[in-house]
Amino acid sequence: MPRDPWFWVAALSSTLLLFILVWSLLYSFSVVDAFAEEKLALEQASGGLLYHIKRREMAVQLAVATGDLRWQDRHRHSQQQLTALTGRVAGLVDTPAVAERVAALEGYVATTRDLARQAFHHVSRGELKTANDLVKGWTYLKAELDLEETAQALTDTLRHEVRARATLERATIASVLVLAMMLIAVAVSSFAVAIRGWLARQQRRQEREARHRYLSYHDPLTGLPNRRYFKECFGGALALARRHHHDTAVMMVDVDHFKQLNDTQGHAVGDQVLVHLAAALQEDLRQSDLPARLGGEEFGILLPETGRQEAVKIAERVRQRVVECPPRVQGIRLPVTVSIGVAAVHGHVDPEVLLERADRALYRAKEQGRNRVVCH
């Protein structure tokens, strides 16, 4: 059982936080659901107002134009829907601004309703010209325009009310979340104090292990994989090649006259040459290839799924890059060349045998004058 008092502080804080979070989530869900229903009702009501106003006006216009009194039923139905929607809006939003807009809307609805009745009366008596003059007259058009503008203003007011309520609900939920976050901070801080030492020890141990793994498989000077890592990967690549009947190639790269360079220029310059060569090798290789420093000035390159001819082309490209891009030491270009031995096999062979073949090819490249590629 933990003896750290901060652990128990964190445990109690977490328990309290759990209860508050459950309550806040339930409250938030209920608020969101209620607001969503009210918002949907207001949007439907505001959209319905404009729709039925247009529908009433169209029914009057069509009745006057065609003399068909069946449009009066359409007008009457829209009138009833408009009255119901107005009452619904007044019941959903009880604010002075909305009440004022609703009262104005009801007045214009009554005015246009009376004018529509007169128009339908003229149509019923066959007085289409009189009815047409009425609906095209200033009084009727002004009443319909005022009605539409008032309905639009009411719709805008409802949208404003929806945004205002949304802001209020968001503020309420945000306050609850802030409280929850404060409790989370208390719990996290308590746990942090309790386990800080353990985390620090774990981190130091992991860093030491990672550093040890890196150094055990990489050359500290060039950053390339070392001989150990190279041979492990080499064996795996040959086993995979045997399974899938693929070609595998290996390159042995050696810096020409490196001992003379070390003796004349110093080991620091020699190290810079090796670092430059390591970078040059990686630039001309594929992502699947594996370069490694095997020791001293000798490098090895594993070329999976690569035949003899392709391996020679890659080796020649590497050799040419080293010649064309020599290292610079204190602003001076050092003419550096490499000799490369290439060996390839189809299927499987012992890794040491393939490396020995590449070594023999490298030795022949040295005998033939260096700065060249020789394939076994």
N, C-alpha and C positions, 0 to 999 in steps of 0.2 A: 504494500500500500504506500503511495507517495507521501512523503513527510513534508514536502515543500508547502508552506501555507498559501503561497500564491496559486498553487494548483487547486486548492479548495475554493479560493476566491473566484478563480476562473470557472470552476464547476458550478458554483451557485449563480454566478452571473449568466452562465449559459442556460441554466434551467429557467431563470427569470426571463431571459431573452426568448426562449422557446415559447413560453406562455404568451408573451407580448406579441411575438410574430404571428402566432396562430390567431390571436384576437384581431390584430391589424389586417391580416389577410382576409379574414371573414368580413370585417367591416368594409374593407376596400371592395371586395366582391359585391357586397350588398349595395354600396354606393354606386358602383359602376353599373350594375344591372338596373337600378332605379333611374339613374341618369340616362342610360341608353333607351329605356322605354319612354321616358318623358321627351327626350330629344327626337325619337322617331315619331311620337305623336305630334309634336310641334311642327316637324318638317312636313308630315302628311297634311296637317291642318293648313299650314301656310301655302303649300302647293295646291291643295284643294280649293282654297279661296280664289286664287287667280284662275284656276281651271273653270270653276262654275260661273264666275263672273263673265268670262269669255263665252261660255256655253249659253248663258241667258241672253246675252247680246246677240249671239248668232241665231238663236231661236226666233227672236223678234225680227231680225233682218230677213230671215228666210220666210217667215210667215207673211211679212209685208210684201216680199218680192214674188211669192208664189200664190198668195191668197189661201194657203192651206192652214187651217186652224189646228191641225194636229201638232204643229210646232208649239202650240200653247201648252200642251202636256209636258213637252220637253222643258219649256221655260218654267213651268210650275215645279217640276222635279228639281231642277237646278236651284230654284228659289228656296225650296225646302232644305236642300243640302247646304246651301250657303248660310241659312239661318242656324242650322245645327252646328256647322263648323265655327261660326262666330261665337256661339255659346260655349263650344268646347275650348276654344282659345282663351276665352275669359275665365274658364274654370281651371285651365292648366297654369296660366301665368297671372297672378294677382298683383300687378304693379300699376302705379298711376299712369305710366307711359302707355302700357298696353290697354288699360281701361279707357284712356282718352281716345286711342286709335279705334278701339272696338265701338265706342259710342258714335264716333264720326262715321265709321263704316256702316253701322246700322241705319244712320240717318240717310246716307246716300242710297243704301239698298232700298229703303222705303220710298225714296223719291223716284228712283228708276223703276221700281215695281209699279207705282201709280202710273207713270208714263207708259210703261209696257201694257198695262191694262187698257189704257186709252187706245193704244195702237191695235190691240187685239179686238177691241170693241168696233173700231172702224173697219177692220178686216171682216169681222162677222157680218157687218152691214153692207159689205161689198165696196166700201169707200177706200179702195186701195191707194188712190192718189192722196187722199187726206192722211191716211196712215203713213204713206211714204214721206210726205212733207213733215209729219210729226217726228219720225225717227231721224230725218236728216236736218231737222231744225236745231237751232243753237241750244235750246233748253235741254233737249234730249242728249245731244252730243256732249254738252257741258256736264250734265249729270253723270253720264257714263265715264267721261274722262276723270271727273272728281272721284268716282267710285274706284276706278282702276288705280289712280294715284294713291288713294287712301289705303287700298288693299296692298299695294306695293310697299307703302310706308309701314304698314302693320307687319308685313313679312320681314322687312329689314329690322324692325324693332324686335320681332321674335328671334331672328338670328343673333341680334346683339344680346338678347337675354340668354340664349343658349350658350354663346361664348362666355358670357359673364358667369353663368352657372358652372360651365366647364372649368373656368379659371378657379372658381371657389372650390370645386371638388378636387382639382389638382393640388391646390394649396393645402386642403385638409389631408389628402393622402400623403403629400410631401412632408407634412408635419409628423404624421405617424411614422413615415420612413426615417425621418431625421432622428426621432426617438429611438427607433430600432437600431439605427446606425450607431448612435451613442452607446447603446448597450453592447453592440457588437464590438465597438472600440474598447470598452472596458474588459470584455471577455478576452478579446485578442491580446490586449496588453498584458493581462494576467497570465495567459498562457505563454506569451513571449518571454515574460520574466522567468516563468517556471522552466522553460525548455531552452532558454538562450544558451546556457552552457553546453547542453547536450548537442544542440545544433552546431555550435562552434567546434566541438570536438569531432563531430561527424564530418564537418566540412574540411577540417585540417587533415583528417585521416583520408578522405576521398582525394584531396589534392595531392597528398603524398603518394597514394596508390596510382593516381593518373600520371603523375610525373615519373614515377618509377616505370610504369608500363611504357610511357613514351620513350624514355631513355633506353629501355631494354630493346626497343625495336627501331630506333632512329639514330642517325648519326648527328651528334650535337653541332658539328661544324656546318654541314650543308642542309640539315633538316630532312635529308632523304632517308628512306628505310635503310637499315643496316643489313649485314650479311645474314644474321639470324632470321630476320623477318623475310628477307628475300628467299632464303632456302625453304622456309615454311610455305610461302606462297607458291614457290616453284614446284614443290612436290604436289601440292593441291592442283595446280594447273595441269601438270602432266597426267595425274589421275583422271581429271575431267576430260582431257584430250583422248585418253585411252577409251573412256566410256562412250564418247560421242564420235570417235574416229576423226578428230581434228588435228590440224598441224599445230606445232608449237615451236617457237624460235627463241633463241637467247643471244644477246649481244654482250661482248666483253669490250669495254672501252678503257683505254689507257692513255694518259697524257704523255706525249713524246718529250723526251729530255727533261723530265720533271726534276730529277735529282740535280741536274746541272742548273736548272732554274732556281731551286732552293739554295744551292751553294752560292750562286752569283747574286741573286736578288734578296735572299733571306726567306725564312719560313713564313713570315707574315704575308709576303707577296704570294708565296706558294698557296697559302690558305685562301687568299682572295681569288686566285686562279681556279681553285677547286670549287669555291662557291659559285663563281661565274659559270663554270662548266655544268654544275648541277642545274642551274637555272636554264641554261641552253638546252640541256637534255629534255627538260620538262616541256619546253616550248614546242618541240618538234615531234613529240610523242602523242599517241592517242590516249583517250581517257582510260581505256582498258589496259594500257601498258604500265609496267611497273619498273621505274628506275631505282637503283639502290647504289650506295657506296659500299663496296666490298672490303675496302681497306686501302690506305695510302692514296695513290693516284688512280686506283683501279675502280671502275664502275661496272655494274651489271644491269642489263635491261631485259626484262621478261616480256615477250611478245606473244600473248595467247591468240590462238586461231590465226596464226600467221605462217605462211609457207616460206620456202627458201628465197624465192625471187622478191617477194614483197619485203621480207626482212632485210635483204641487201639494199633495196631502195630506201628504206627507212634509215639504215645505217649510213648510207651515202649522204642522205639529207642532213643527218646529224653532223657528220664530218664536215660537210660544206658550211654549215652554220657556224661551227667553231672557227673555221678559217675566215669567214666573212665578218664575223662579229667577235674580234679578239677582246680580251679584258683590258680595261684601262686602269692603270695604277699611277696615281698622282698625275693624271692627265696624259700619261704616256701609254700608247698601244703596245701591248706585248704580243708578239707573233707566237701564238700557241696552236699546235696541231694535235690531233689524236689519231691513234691507230685502233681499228675496230676488227674484232673477230666475230664471225657469225656462224651459228650452228642451228640446224632445224631438224625436226623429226616429225614423222606422221604416226600418230598413235602414242605409244608409251615407251619410255626408256628410263633407265635410272637417272635421276637428276645429276648425280656426280659425273656420269658418263657424258651427258650433254654439255655440262660445264667444262669438262676436260676437252671436248671437241672444240668448243668456242675458245678455250685457252690456246689450243694448238693453232687455231686460225689466227688468233691475235699474235702469237709468236712469229708466224710466217709473215704477217703484216709488218712486224718490226724488222724482220730479216730483209724484206723486199724494199726497205727504204723509209718506212713509217709514213704517216699521213695518208693512209689508204685503208680500204675495206677488203678483207679476205674472208671468203666463206668456206667452211669445212665441206 
